[in-house]
């Protein structure tokens, strides 16, 4: 009995500390993770889904920890209440997606590319990355800012300290170099 009281007092201290310092939540996570995971796995019967739902549980617990009141109940019960809600929400979402008959699936083509198209896209991506690797660092940086990040020349100029006109010229020349590299590789293949 006395050891149970000491355990509860330690848990309360840990929770209060975690409410002030989120880093202390790691100890709560380490203590409760095995039990929460087992409970979720028992309910969903899929390890990958159990991983996801357990992570959601602890994410919500950390987010809502400030709302936990020691006077209202034991922390473990509060945490498992969150866990139960996460699992129930998962099952409610699953019910929204009813199974479709196989005949329907056969009659509707996928909008996703087929295996041949995917292989061609992967090959083209590899060729493009190899060609990019042959450019100078500054050229790669500007191309990434323009095409990967979707920035305009003025935004790129602010980041790099170049003028917008200079950015445009460098990008134009870099794209031309990239095209030439790809043409040479294509003719060699």
C-alpha positions in Angstrom: 0.0 0.0 0.0 2.8 2.4 1.0 4.7 1.6 -2.2 1.6 2.3 -4.3 1.3 5.7 -2.7 5.0 6.4 -3.3 4.6 5.3 -7.0 1.6 7.6 -7.4 3.5 10.5 -5.7 6.4 10.0 -8.1 4.0 9.8 -11.1 2.3 13.0 -10.0 5.7 14.8 -9.6 6.7 13.6 -13.1 3.5 14.8 -14.7 3.7 18.2 -13.0 7.3 18.5 -14.1 6.3 17.5 -17.7 3.6 20.1 -17.7 6.3 22.7 -17.0 9.1 21.1 -19.1 7.9 19.1 -22.1 11.3 17.3 -22.2 10.3 15.4 -19.0 7.5 13.9 -21.0 10.0 11.4 -22.3 10.0 9.6 -19.0 6.2 9.3 -19.2 6.5 8.0 -22.7 9.1 5.4 -21.7 7.0 4.2 -18.8 3.6 3.9 -20.6 4.7 3.1 -24.2 4.7 -0.8 -23.8 1.2 -0.9 -22.2 -0.3 1.6 -24.6 1.2 -0.2 -27.6 0.0 -3.6 -26.4 -3.6 -2.2 -25.9 -3.7 -0.6 -29.3 -2.2 -3.8 -31.0 -4.8 -5.9 -29.3 -7.6 -3.7 -30.6 -6.4 -3.2 -34.2 -4.3 -6.4 -34.7 -1.9 -4.7 -37.2 1.6 -3.7 -35.9 2.0 -0.8 -38.4 -1.4 0.7 -37.5 -0.6 0.1 -33.8 2.6 2.1 -34.2 0.7 5.0 -35.9 -2.1 5.1 -33.3 0.3 4.8 -30.4 2.2 7.8 -31.8 -1.0 9.7 -32.2 -1.9 8.9 -28.6 1.3 10.3 -27.2 1.2 13.3 -29.5 -2.3 14.1 -28.1 -1.2 13.4 -24.6 1.8 15.8 -24.9 -0.4 18.4 -26.6 -3.2 18.2 -23.9 -0.9 17.6 -20.9 -1.5 21.1 -19.7 -5.2 20.3 -19.3 -4.6 17.2 -17.1 -5.7 17.8 -13.5 -4.2 15.5 -10.8 -7.4 15.9 -8.7 -9.6 14.5 -11.4 -8.0 11.1 -11.6 -4.9 8.9 -12.1 -2.7 9.9 -15.0 -2.7 6.4 -16.4 -6.5 6.4 -16.7 -6.4 9.8 -18.4 -3.7 8.5 -20.9 -5.7 5.3 -21.7 -8.8 7.4 -22.2 -6.9 9.3 -24.9 -5.7 6.0 -26.3 -9.2 4.6 -26.4 -10.5 7.7 -28.2 -7.7 7.5 -30.8 -8.5 3.8 -31.5 -12.3 4.5 -31.7 -11.7 7.4 -34.0 -9.6 5.1 -36.2 -12.4 2.5 -36.4 -15.0 5.2 -37.1 -12.9 6.4 -40.1 -12.5 2.9 -41.3 -16.3 2.4 -41.4 -16.6 5.5 -43.7 -14.7 3.6 -46.4 -16.9 0.8 -47.5 -15.5 -2.1 -49.6 -16.1 -1.9 -53.3 -17.1 -4.9 -55.4 -14.2 -6.3 -57.5 -16.3 -5.8 -60.6 -16.4 -2.1 -60.0 -12.6 -2.0 -59.5 -12.0 -3.9 -62.8 -14.2 -1.5 -64.7 -12.4 1.6 -63.5 -8.8 2.3 -64.6 -6.3 3.8 -62.2 -5.2 7.4 -62.8 -1.8 6.4 -61.5 0.9 5.6 -64.1 1.5 1.9 -64.9 4.7 0.0 -64.1 6.3 0.9 -67.5 5.6 4.6 -67.1 6.8 4.5 -63.5 10.1 2.8 -64.6 10.6 5.4 -67.3 9.9 8.2 -64.9 12.4 6.7 -62.4 15.0 6.4 -65.1 14.5 10.0 -66.2 14.7 11.2 -62.6 18.1 9.3 -62.2 19.4 10.9 -65.4 18.3 14.3 -64.3 19.9 14.0 -60.9 23.2 12.7 -62.5 23.1 15.7 -64.9 22.5 18.1 -62.0 25.5 16.7 -60.1 27.7 17.9 -63.0 26.6 21.5 -62.5 28.4 23.9 -60.1 27.1 24.3 -56.6 25.7 27.7 -57.2 23.8 26.5 -60.3 22.3 23.6 -58.4 21.3 25.9 -55.6 19.5 28.3 -57.9 17.8 25.5 -59.8 16.6 24.0 -56.6 15.3 27.3 -55.4 13.5 28.0 -58.7 12.1 24.6 -59.5 11.9 22.6 -56.3 11.0 25.5 -53.9 9.0 27.3 -56.6 10.5 30.7 -55.8 10.6 33.6 -58.4 13.8 35.3 -59.4 13.2 38.3 -57.0 12.8 35.9 -54.0 15.9 34.0 -55.0 17.8 37.2 -55.3 16.8 38.2 -51.8 18.0 34.9 -50.5 21.3 34.7 -52.4 22.2 38.4 -52.5 22.3 38.4 -56.3 20.3 40.8 -58.4 17.1 39.4 -60.0 18.6 39.9 -63.5 21.7 38.0 -62.5 19.6 35.2 -61.1 17.7 35.0 -64.4 20.9 34.9 -66.5 22.5 32.2 -64.2 19.3 30.1 -64.3 19.0 30.4 -68.1 22.6 29.3 -68.6 22.3 26.5 -66.0 19.2 25.1 -67.7 21.0 25.3 -71.1 24.0 23.4 -69.6 21.7 20.9 -68.2 20.0 20.3 -71.5 23.4 19.9 -73.2 24.5 17.4 -70.6 21.3 15.4 -71.1 21.6 15.5 -74.9 25.2 14.2 -74.7 24.1 11.4 -72.3 21.2 10.5 -74.6 23.4 10.3 -77.7 25.9 8.1 -75.8 23.2 5.7 -74.6 
